[in-house]
């Protein structure tokens, strides 16, 4: 395959899809255009699935569920093991496609695929560990236990910024838990979704006897997603995206008593304490705030720096912001790639203007035009020194803006830290045990992820991933996140000749 400088991205994307075995015949036959953030060029114009198509896909998935739920979990794990093998073989190609379609650096594109491989490994082990408890019963001659059963069709709705990993987090767990998946990827990243399906199809072919339609992709925007959200046959909707989306999806799923996992926006903060290793903090903050051009849900967006170290740390950070390389992630070694599109650029500029109006001093944030065609949107990451946490600081703007504020009192900074709607990720930089433990305690960070001496982004697969408050409360990936993909039954078995009732109730007839 030629490299990015010799070929247009559309052709590269196509040849990657073909190599992975995806059907490319319909890529130009529809009206849903997708673009590469790297150059702004159009990659495809796909036909959208209608509501009727989605309904039919859910019907096929419901049929698949009837047989897949009866396949022993370790055997289901074998499919996910094969999926992991196919992903290993496809890592370079799929990572490249992620870079083309989502604008990530090659290392971040490959890293996303590695995350998919990691969750497969995790899920294979899990397929032999879907344990229920045996529970002491008060009734003699009885046994009480819980059993975990497959749940049903899982609908996955995903965001543009992790176009493949989020699908795999859900799919690897859903499959070992005995559930089929219908996936609606972001309308901005349909090609990586087709590639993922092709990779899983290879694993399915090797597996042999899986039911048809165990995994399907439906292409489209909000309406296509709504068809998944509203269908009562979709037992679980796992939706990743903005808090705005979650506000719509959550109540709709709840109104039909469906289950949801909501993985929504973040407004993640770091606290730099007087005892912090400032060199390490600077590097962690730079990656956390500027990496992936500020387009991770866990991107660091707020930074509280103690008065006593502010003048040592912040000038260095401003310097790093000024010198960081911005450019085409496919043809250069630039650390900061493009924003996803012009809308993201406009939102960033509006936030910077609002910050300035609120008394902030903006460093950076300007458009970089000499690295790519007009249709692509590259920016210098912005560091904004704010007098207080106000205005745009309280909201997530999905772009590389870091709001920096001073603090002097530890308890007060914890209050400030928690005084935003989102509750995804957080970190503290300190070598003071009392401060780090207080930050991790019940009265500390209110986020689903709380770190010490590392940044807010870059979670590993083994832990449960997700956040509180306006981040939606969902958990995916590791730990016991699998329980959301299964239903629990409590079973009580009477092996005696008596019928004692619980709580001493008497009912003699
Ligand atoms: P988005 O909310 O615009 O779209 C996400 C997905 O939801 C898309 O597939 C979209 O088509 C779909 N959608 C939107 N409205 C819908 C509706 N009413 N019903 C059904 N589907 C609907 O988000 P985006 O711009 O693609 O992604 C960025 C956002 O995602 C940020 O807020 C980021 O923090 C968040 N995000 C969160 C996590 C997490 O794990 N917490 C991970 C990645 C991204």
Boltz pocket constraint, residues with backbone or C-beta under 6 A from the ligand:
constraints:
  - pocket:
      binder: B
      contacts: [[A, 157], [A, 158], [A, 159], [A, 160], [A, 161], [A, 162], [A, 184], [A, 185], [A, 186], [A, 187], [A, 220], [A, 221], [A, 222], [A, 224], [A, 225], [A, 226], [A, 229], [A, 240], [A, 241], [A, 242], [A, 243], [A, 244], [A, 245], [A, 248], [A, 249], [A, 262], [A, 263], [A, 264], [A, 265], [A, 266], [A, 296], [A, 297], [A, 298], [A, 396], [A, 398], [A, 424], [A, 466], [A, 467], [A, 471]]
      max_distance: 6.0
